[in-house]
Amino acid sequence: MKEEKFIREVVYYRRYYLDFFDSLSPEVKLKFNWTLKLIATVDRIPVKFFNHVTSTEGIYEIRVDVKRTIYRVFCFFDDGRLIILMNGFQKKTSKTPRKEIELAERIKKQYNNEKY
């Protein structure tokens, strides 16, 4: 069995992602863990799982679909190879809720303010 090489580090900021993750079913948790490993080990991440959020500056969403239920977690890059996980939610409409995007923007700003 070939050992996978991690090319990105995926970390969470505060408890935003962990609180969301704790609320999920075991099946959805498994899918998130699989998706995060994919993001950490694959050079070109398929947009099905990882995509830039339109009209934001550097915010991406990680997408997980389990039995036609869609989940999203926002994240961003820090120093190019470090992915910072933020808030997550269950997507219930075709458009991403603006309040979730605004929360992600506030969390990213808070992270950057603490870092510098």
Backbone as CSV, one residue per row, in Angstrom:
resi,resn,N_x,N_y,N_z,CA_x,CA_y,CA_z,C_x,C_y,C_z
1,MET,0.836,-1.185,0.000,0.000,0.000,0.000,0.883,1.252,0.000
2,LYS,0.617,2.131,-0.938,1.423,3.345,-1.090,1.062,4.365,-0.003
3,GLU,2.083,4.904,0.639,1.853,5.921,1.654,1.604,7.258,0.971
4,GLU,0.561,7.953,1.414,0.227,9.232,0.796,1.064,10.350,1.399
5,LYS,1.486,11.233,0.530,2.304,12.366,0.940,1.387,13.575,1.141
6,PHE,1.498,14.188,2.300,0.696,15.374,2.581,1.398,16.589,1.984
7,ILE,0.714,17.302,1.114,1.290,18.485,0.480,0.698,19.776,1.040
8,ARG,-0.379,19.640,1.805,-0.993,20.779,2.488,-1.321,20.372,3.918
9,GLU,-1.233,21.325,4.791,-1.653,21.087,6.170,-3.042,21.694,6.344
10,VAL,-3.955,20.919,6.889,-5.322,21.382,7.130,-5.500,21.500,8.635
11,VAL,-5.791,22.710,9.106,-5.963,22.965,10.537,-7.262,23.732,10.752
12,TYR,-7.709,23.762,11.964,-8.916,24.529,12.273,-8.546,25.716,13.153
13,TYR,-9.352,26.749,13.020,-9.157,27.962,13.810,-10.207,27.975,14.914
14,ARG,-9.735,28.087,16.121,-10.585,28.026,17.309,-11.442,26.775,17.256
15,ARG,-12.736,26.878,17.613,-13.585,25.680,17.625,-14.685,25.743,16.569
16,TYR,-14.600,26.682,15.647,-15.676,26.843,14.668,-15.938,25.538,13.911
17,TYR,-14.899,24.968,13.334,-15.081,23.732,12.578,-15.417,22.567,13.514
18,LEU,-14.726,22.457,14.631,-14.953,21.329,15.544,-16.378,21.299,16.089
19,ASP,-16.923,22.456,16.415,-18.309,22.498,16.898,-19.273,22.010,15.825
20,PHE,-19.042,22.424,14.588,-19.862,21.957,13.467,-19.682,20.452,13.283
21,PHE,-18.447,19.994,13.265,-18.136,18.577,13.051,-18.797,17.704,14.125
22,ASP,-18.756,18.161,15.370,-19.353,17.401,16.473,-20.857,17.192,16.299
23,SER,-21.511,18.078,15.559,-22.960,17.996,15.380,-23.375,17.031,14.255
24,LEU,-22.412,16.506,13.508,-22.706,15.691,12.335,-22.899,14.214,12.677
25,SER,-23.584,13.509,11.793,-23.750,12.060,11.945,-22.419,11.373,11.646
26,PRO,-22.231,10.151,12.128,-20.985,9.420,11.844,-20.701,9.292,10.342
27,GLU,-21.719,9.088,9.546,-21.530,8.947,8.103,-21.002,10.237,7.472
28,VAL,-21.530,11.362,7.891,-21.078,12.657,7.363,-19.671,12.965,7.874
29,LYS,-19.378,12.620,9.119,-18.029,12.817,9.656,-17.001,12.045,8.841
30,LEU,-17.319,10.799,8.498,-16.413,9.994,7.670,-16.150,10.663,6.333
31,LYS,-17.197,11.184,5.711,-17.050,11.837,4.405,-16.204,13.108,4.530
32,PHE,-16.404,13.870,5.599,-15.572,15.068,5.810,-14.115,14.671,6.006
33,ASN,-13.858,13.649,6.797,-12.473,13.209,7.016,-11.834,12.765,5.703
34,TRP,-12.581,12.034,4.887,-12.080,11.591,3.582,-11.763,12.803,2.699
35,THR,-12.678,13.768,2.675,-12.510,14.961,1.842,-11.314,15.793,2.303
36,LEU,-11.144,15.958,3.601,-10.009,16.722,4.116,-8.686,16.026,3.795
37,LYS,-8.669,14.704,3.837,-7.456,13.969,3.459,-7.163,14.178,1.974
38,LEU,-8.199,14.166,1.147,-8.037,14.430,-0.282,-7.407,15.808,-0.501
39,ILE,-7.948,16.805,0.180,-7.452,18.176,0.049,-5.985,18.266,0.486
40,ALA,-5.621,17.505,1.490,-4.252,17.554,2.016,-3.252,16.809,1.140
41,THR,-3.718,15.869,0.319,-2.779,14.989,-0.384,-2.793,15.094,-1.907
42,VAL,-3.808,15.716,-2.486,-3.916,15.775,-3.948,-3.442,17.135,-4.448
43,ASP,-2.636,17.125,-5.500,-2.101,18.367,-6.039,-3.210,19.285,-6.560
44,ARG,-4.062,18.755,-7.416,-5.178,19.533,-7.972,-6.485,19.006,-7.391
45,ILE,-7.077,19.772,-6.502,-8.298,19.350,-5.825,-9.487,19.567,-6.771
46,PRO,-10.298,18.544,-7.013,-11.464,18.722,-7.879,-12.429,19.770,-7.313
47,VAL,-12.977,20.621,-8.187,-13.890,21.678,-7.736,-15.150,21.109,-7.101
48,LYS,-15.440,19.868,-7.353,-16.582,19.209,-6.704,-16.425,19.229,-5.183
49,PHE,-15.179,19.238,-4.710,-14.904,19.186,-3.278,-14.358,20.483,-2.696
50,PHE,-13.808,21.350,-3.548,-13.102,22.531,-3.051,-13.175,23.616,-4.113
51,ASN,-13.760,24.770,-3.758,-13.929,25.816,-4.761,-13.919,27.191,-4.100
52,HIS,-13.460,28.188,-4.852,-13.459,29.575,-4.378,-14.896,30.070,-4.282
53,VAL,-15.188,30.821,-3.229,-16.516,31.404,-3.053,-16.543,32.733,-3.797
54,THR,-17.438,32.832,-4.772,-17.567,34.035,-5.592,-17.805,35.255,-4.714
55,SER,-17.255,36.360,-5.117,-17.386,37.669,-4.462,-16.747,37.711,-3.069
56,THR,-15.765,36.852,-2.824,-15.008,36.934,-1.575,-13.530,37.047,-1.919
57,GLU,-12.775,37.456,-0.939,-11.337,37.557,-1.137,-10.648,36.394,-0.438
58,GLY,-10.394,35.342,-1.197,-9.621,34.226,-0.686,-10.352,33.247,0.204
59,ILE,-11.681,33.266,0.166,-12.432,32.284,0.947,-12.873,31.165,0.015
60,TYR,-12.664,29.932,0.475,-13.018,28.740,-0.286,-14.044,27.939,0.498
61,GLU,-14.755,27.064,-0.209,-15.664,26.173,0.488,-15.292,24.733,0.192
62,ILE,-15.347,23.931,1.235,-15.171,22.487,1.117,-16.579,21.919,1.048
63,ARG,-16.814,21.088,0.034,-18.163,20.571,-0.214,-18.232,19.081,0.080
64,VAL,-19.257,18.704,0.819,-19.511,17.299,1.101,-20.987,17.038,0.838
65,ASP,-21.257,15.964,0.123,-22.623,15.581,-0.226,-22.841,14.149,0.257
66,VAL,-23.800,13.974,1.156,-24.129,12.644,1.666,-25.627,12.446,1.527
67,LYS,-26.016,11.480,0.723,-27.435,11.162,0.500,-28.242,12.404,0.124
68,ARG,-27.712,13.151,-0.820,-28.357,14.362,-1.339,-28.497,15.493,-0.316
69,THR,-27.811,15.371,0.784,-27.748,16.464,1.754,-26.361,17.072,1.605
70,ILE,-26.338,18.395,1.462,-25.091,19.100,1.157,-24.595,19.847,2.389
71,TYR,-23.307,19.711,2.648,-22.656,20.392,3.760,-21.506,21.213,3.207
72,ARG,-21.242,22.333,3.843,-20.149,23.207,3.430,-19.347,23.634,4.651
73,VAL,-18.048,23.778,4.433,-17.160,24.373,5.443,-16.318,25.401,4.720
74,PHE,-16.273,26.603,5.253,-15.444,27.647,4.666,-14.021,27.526,5.187
75,CYS,-13.085,27.946,4.346,-11.677,27.891,4.712,-10.913,28.923,3.896
76,PHE,-9.626,29.082,4.208,-8.761,29.965,3.431,-7.324,29.483,3.576
77,PHE,-6.492,29.955,2.678,-5.070,29.602,2.712,-4.309,30.600,3.574
78,ASP,-3.316,30.087,4.277,-2.373,30.923,5.008,-0.985,30.412,4.637
79,ASP,-0.146,31.271,4.137,1.194,30.895,3.678,1.167,29.855,2.558
80,GLY,0.088,29.829,1.784,0.031,29.008,0.581,-0.263,27.540,0.744
81,ARG,0.264,26.908,1.780,0.094,25.456,1.920,-0.681,25.069,3.173
82,LEU,-1.069,26.050,3.942,-1.802,25.806,5.175,-3.254,26.212,4.948
83,ILE,-4.172,25.284,5.157,-5.592,25.580,4.971,-6.237,25.704,6.345
84,ILE,-6.864,26.840,6.588,-7.495,27.132,7.869,-8.999,26.893,7.734
85,LEU,-9.535,25.951,8.513,-10.962,25.655,8.488,-11.716,26.617,9.400
86,MET,-12.896,27.028,8.913,-13.726,27.942,9.704,-15.107,27.332,9.911
87,ASN,-16.137,28.148,9.747,-17.506,27.733,10.019,-18.047,26.764,8.968
88,GLY,-18.951,25.914,9.409,-19.607,24.976,8.516,-21.109,25.039,8.699
89,PHE,-21.834,24.522,7.711,-23.291,24.537,7.774,-23.853,23.514,6.799
90,GLN,-25.121,23.185,7.012,-25.840,22.339,6.070,-26.524,23.256,5.073
91,LYS,-26.276,23.025,3.814,-26.821,23.889,2.769,-28.233,23.424,2.414
92,LYS,-29.193,24.353,2.501,-30.588,23.990,2.264,-31.200,24.690,1.063
93,THR,-30.455,25.629,0.483,-30.947,26.338,-0.701,-29.867,26.302,-1.766
94,SER,-30.218,26.706,-2.981,-29.228,26.671,-4.064,-28.140,27.721,-3.876
95,LYS,-28.472,28.840,-3.251,-27.475,29.879,-3.000,-26.896,29.716,-1.605
96,THR,-25.615,30.008,-1.495,-24.965,29.980,-0.184,-25.491,31.158,0.639
97,PRO,-25.967,30.890,1.855,-26.519,31.987,2.679,-25.486,33.086,2.922
98,ARG,-25.892,34.317,2.686,-25.015,35.473,2.845,-24.477,35.569,4.281
99,LYS,-25.316,35.240,5.260,-24.879,35.338,6.661,-23.726,34.382,6.960
100,GLU,-23.686,33.226,6.286,-22.582,32.281,6.477,-21.295,32.828,5.859
101,ILE,-21.417,33.463,4.697,-20.251,34.077,4.051,-19.722,35.217,4.909
102,GLU,-20.628,36.042,5.430,-20.216,37.167,6.277,-19.529,36.672,7.552
103,LEU,-20.034,35.582,8.118,-19.387,35.001,9.295,-17.978,34.536,8.945
104,ALA,-17.817,33.874,7.813,-16.493,33.415,7.378,-15.550,34.600,7.192
105,GLU,-16.043,35.677,6.616,-15.203,36.869,6.424,-14.762,37.451,7.767
106,ARG,-15.671,37.473,8.744,-15.317,37.981,10.085,-14.293,37.080,10.766
107,ILE,-14.471,35.760,10.629,-13.527,34.824,11.249,-12.141,34.969,10.622
108,LYS,-12.091,35.082,9.300,-10.800,35.250,8.617,-10.115,36.533,9.076
109,LYS,-10.884,37.609,9.191,-10.326,38.895,9.646,-9.797,38.759,11.078
110,GLN,-10.554,38.082,11.927,-10.134,37.861,13.316,-8.835,37.057,13.351
111,TYR,-8.747,36.021,12.550,-7.525,35.198,12.464,-6.337,36.066,12.070
112,ASN,-6.502,36.854,11.014,-5.404,37.711,10.542,-5.023,38.755,11.565
113,ASN,-5.993,39.322,12.278,-5.689,40.318,13.319,-4.885,39.691,14.459
114,GLU,-5.216,38.454,14.822,-4.491,37.775,15.893,-3.088,37.363,15.454
115,LYS,-2.950,37.056,14.176,-1.666,36.580,13.655,-0.641,37.706,13.592
116,TYR,-1.082,38.908,13.282,-0.149,40.021,13.072,-0.101,40.982,14.202
